[in-house]
Amino acid sequence: MSIALVVLIGVLFATGTYSMLHRSLTRIVLGVGLIGNGVNLLLIVAGSRPGLPPIVGKLTGSTDPIPQALVLTAIVIGFALQAFLLALAWRSWTLDGNDDVEDDIEDRKIADRRRRAIRTTEAARRAERERQLSGDDNQPAGEATNLGAR
Amino acid sequence: MNQLAPLPMAIPLISAAIALLCRRWRAVQRAISVIALATALGMSIALLVRADTHGPVVARIGGWSASIGISYVIDRFAAMMLVISTLTLLAVLVFAIGEGSAKSTSPIFHPVYLVLAAGVAAAFSTGDLFHLFVSFEILLMASYVLLTLDGDEAQVRAGTTYVVINTIESVVLLVAIGLVYASTGTLSMAELPARLAELDPGLRTGLHLLLLIAFGLKAAVFPLFFWLPDSYPSARSPITAVFAGLLTKVGVYAIVRTQTLLFADAHSTLLLWVAALTMVIGVLGAIAQNDVKRILSFHIVSQIGYMVFGIALGGPAAIAATIFFLIHQIPVKTSLFLVDGMIEQATGTSRLDRLSGLLHRSGFLAALFVIPALSLAGIPPLSGFVGKLGLITAGLDAGDGILVAVAITCSLLTLVSMVKIWLSVFWGEPTPNPKVAASVGAAAADPQTRWPIPMVTATVALVAIGLTIAVAAGPLHGLCERAAAEIVSPGDTIRIVLGS
């Protein structure tokens, strides 16, 4: 097993994960590609020592052909997947002008509810402050309580 | 007979190609899909009979030995899953054809649907870990396309989450497979048990957990379920129905194989906790929802918990109960989603606050809903009761009182949310909400709602299958016990697969 390949696999996984954490689907596609290559290399490394010839005649002293078959399959699948993801990103772009992965429905509902709650409390607070200001100019104690409540 | 093992996978796959060529002639496409799935169903039944009487059916693709090539191994469990999944796929196809006569359908629906069927069949019948990965990819790819078939905003949003999550699942699975191969030198599920047993315990645990994470994401167990209630409801009803019935169950099937064959009886405590949390979180999530599809989607998660519970208990009795529960769950869950499809067809919505008094418009539809709904909640004498009884008995025998209590509580909560659907959809004032009436026009104006005949036939057929499972619970449970005995002590199957 070569150290260089192992380090490369680590780097591919790290950069791939970093890209997948973004909101933009295009970056996620890039991340999927990087991680996919990392996995393919991992399969190759899993096969056998590097530098041996591919299987010719005798079985001894040659590389194991099975991981190479696996990698070929994985590459084809990864290709199809990335093509589909790109199509999805394009569709998302034609629909609303960006390709960001949106929040799910529940998260959006909670965010909406929170925003509404903040808006109502702020309105109430503003009304309260106006009432205080109009009723009694310069009432620092009331202001302090307001800040404290916040 | 042995060479027939790949046919439930091959027939739909070849038909998919033919259906794609015939994309201009919808009638031909429909005929091809129905014939393909009916033939696959016939093959699956033949394989089940053969596997039950003569032991596992093994086919080595290309004549390679099991350690190098891919072998198809169909034991009783695999054959039962093949039969019930193909039956469900066929029923949903008929439903989709009925719905398609009312709405426009894409010319690629039938080919992709057949590819999905091929992927599901391949996942159930393969005896090779890498081929299992490929089967997952086949069915996932098809499911991506089906989920985003209309390409509207909700579907693209849901599809993105679904695709990205499943991509991560594929990566984890592929890494696990690569590491398994690196440490054992084989991917044949017949050779792996012996080779994995020789490994260092730490390495073994690592490989096991990687596989469980990958399959757990697929099966939507806690804490890996969050993508499911978000993505499934956005597709069209028949597509959601088939996803709900089959896709997560493929993951459960893979977990059963992992726990009984590859890593026999390891980490069952972890799985017990996962099972309990999956049941509770799923059912609580369902109670918070106000849309039929979303409620049912959360119940998928909750029911998966019961299956994982059975798997974690281990032993022939618990595994038999799990298989029975799995077999019952597929048609019941699917028929509930099909009923939701009929509700949507009639009213244009599946939101609880907009639906009311459907009982007055169609008592027939109410009956179609109430049978699988009560079965899902586990009310005797329906099939869900038999399944849950088996699991709870196995749990009591194993002395897991807390989990049994959790399971029974979740069952009650399931009943609560089924009653919630019943109250707001079927009871109440029959006058349709003006918004609903405007959105569907003629259908709402007609007091006696009518659906295309294929839709009704398919739903009735699935509900009838659910009832048949309850009626034939005795013989079926016997079959499940034989299947469980076979997979709990897989020695004979392994010898048949490896022997020339």
Interface residues (C-beta under 8 A of the other chain):
Chain A: M20 L25 I28 V32 I35 G36 V39 L42 L43 V45 A46 G47 I66 P67 L70 T73 A74 I77 A80 L81 F84 L85 L88 R91 S92 L95 D96 V101 E102 D104 I105 E106
Chain B: I68 F130 V134 E137 M141 Y144 V145 T148 G151 D152 E153 V156 R157 G159 T160 T161 V163 V164 T167 I168 S170 V171 L174 V175 I177 G178 L179 Y181 A182 L187 F226 D230
